[in-house]
Amino acid sequence: MLTCPATEMVDGSRVLYFEQAFWRSPEKPFRQRFYMVKPCPKDMKCDVELSSYAIRDVEEYKNFCDRPKDQRPQPEEVIADIAEHLTTIHLSRCERGKRCLYKGSTPPEGFPNSWSGATYCTSDLSIHKNGEVHIWDKGFDDDGNQVWGTKAGPYEFKPAPKSNYDDMFSPLNFSAPLTLEKKIESSFAIDDQ
């Protein structure tokens, strides 16, 4: 999993580019998304709103984070390429003494999804102090039967050793969505035990 800043919206929301690939073929991502990160609306009991969006032309964005900034789609192109809204997760700060920094989920009814026999999907997300990101995406049919996603628990993405990536990625810093002042830029290796 690789994430890096793509642009900033007029309202201060940050747009991140996200891709997932198998570690043996990082140049061939199988999932690409834009994430929009912003503080939760004041009337909601959460701290950070994380919305995912499809990308109009995913081929144009492959390996976006690895390219020099002048060889990436520019901010106005990124904004124009934000497509269908997929999900929104509302994250709250974890209580003091917990190993997580933020955790949250989609609403229980989830979001529409037609992949692999599903009619809706749900997501749970937690961001940990040690840089791990745990994601549990599940798809359900009309009868509420889970048709995709793991059943035992979330995928656990652990920060990749810097030596594997020539020290070109900084660690995950998820205090950024609250202040919207710091960059979020990370690379992760999956542990799907």
N, C-alpha and C positions, 0 to 999 in steps of 0.2 A: 504494500500500500504506500503510495507516494502522494503527498499533498504539498502545494505551494501557493502563494498569493497569485491571483490572476489580475484583479483590479479592485477598485473601490467605487461604490455607488455614490450618487449625489447625497443620499441621506446618511452616509458614513458606514453603511453595511460593507463588509468585506466579502469579496467573491474569491473563493479558493478553487483551484483545479485539483481534482482527485482522480487517481487511477489505481487500479489493481491489476497485477500481473503475477504470473508464477515466477519464483525467484530465478529459475533457470532461463527464462526468456523475458526479462524485464522490458525489452523493446516491443513486446506484443501484448499490450494491456487487453484484458477481457472485460473490464468495466471502467467507464469514464463518466464523470459527473462534474457539475459545478455545485459547490456548496456556498450558500449565502449565510453569513454569520453576523448576528446583530443582537443587541440587548433585547430582552423580552419586553413586550408592551407593559406599561406600568400597571394595567389592570390584571395582569396574570401573575401567578405565584411561581415564577421561574426567573432564572438569571440570564440565560442565553437561548436564543432561538436559532436552530440550525436547520435550514431548508435545503433539500437536494433538488437539482434540476437536470434534465437531459441536456445534451449538447447537440446543436443542429448538425454539425459536421465533425464527427469524432475523429476521422482520419486527419483532419487539420490540427488536432490537439495531441496526437500521440507523442509521448515523451516530452510534453510541454515543459516540465520542470527541469529537465536535463539540458534544454537548449539555452543558448545565450538570449538575453532579453530582446535583442534586436531581431532575432529569428523566430520569435513567438508571435501569435496573433496579438495585436495591440489592444489596449483597453476598450476602445470603441467597438472593435470587432468582437471582443469577449462579450460585451453587453448585448450586442446584436445576436450572438449565438446562444444566449440563454434560452432554452426551449421549455418544454412541458415541466410543470411543477410535479415532483414525484412524491416527496414526503416532507414532513416537518417534525423535528424532535425538539421538545422543550427541555432544556437542561437546567438543573439546579446545583448550586454548590453543595458538596458533601459536608456532613457534620465534621467538626474538628475531631481528630484522632482516627478517622477512617482512612483507608488507603487510597480512596478515590478523590479526585478534585471536583469532578462534575459527573452527574448521571441524570438520565432521563429516558423518555420513550415517546413513541407516537401515541395518539389517543387509542383507547382499547379497540375502537372500531377500525383502526388503521386507515390505509389509503387504498384506492382502487389499484389493482395490479392484475394483469392477465397472463403473466409469464407462467408457463408450465402447469396450466390447469387451475391457477389461483384466480380468485375474484378480488381479494384484498390482501394486504401485507401489513405487518407490524415490525417495528424495530425498537430495540433497547440498546442504549449506548452508555458506556462509562469510560471516563478518561482518568487514568491513575497517576499518582504522584511520580511513579518511576518511569513515566512516559508510555506505559502500555495503553492501548485502546481496545476495549472489548465491545464487539458488535454482535448482536443476535437478531438477524433478519429472518422472518418466517412468513411464508405464503399460505393462505387458507382458501378452501373452496366455499361454495355457497352454504354447505352444511356445517362449516366450522372445522373441517378436517384439515390438518396441516399437510400440504402437498409439496412444499420445499422448505429448505433451511434445516439447520441442525436441530435435533430434539433434546440433546443432553445439556446444552449450554452454549454460550457465545463463542465466536472465533476470538482468539486472543492475539492481537498484533503487538509484538514486542519491538522496541527500537532496534534497528539493525546496527551491528557494530560499525563504527565509523570506518574502520579499515576496509570493510567490504565495499565501500562506496567512495573511496579515495578522499575521505573527510570533506565531501562537498555538501553535506546536509547538516543543518543544525538540529538540536533536539527539539521535540515538541514543546511548545510553550503555549498552554491553553489559557493563560491569564489574558491573552490578547483579546478574545471576544468581549470581555467585560470592559476593557479600557479602549479597545479597538486601536491601540497605539503600537503594538508589537507584531512582528511577522510570525506566521505559523508556517513552518517549513519542516517537513519530516519524511523519513523513510522508515518502513516497518517490515519486519519479517513475521510471518504467520506461524502460530503454534496451535494446531487444530487437534489437540489430544482428546 
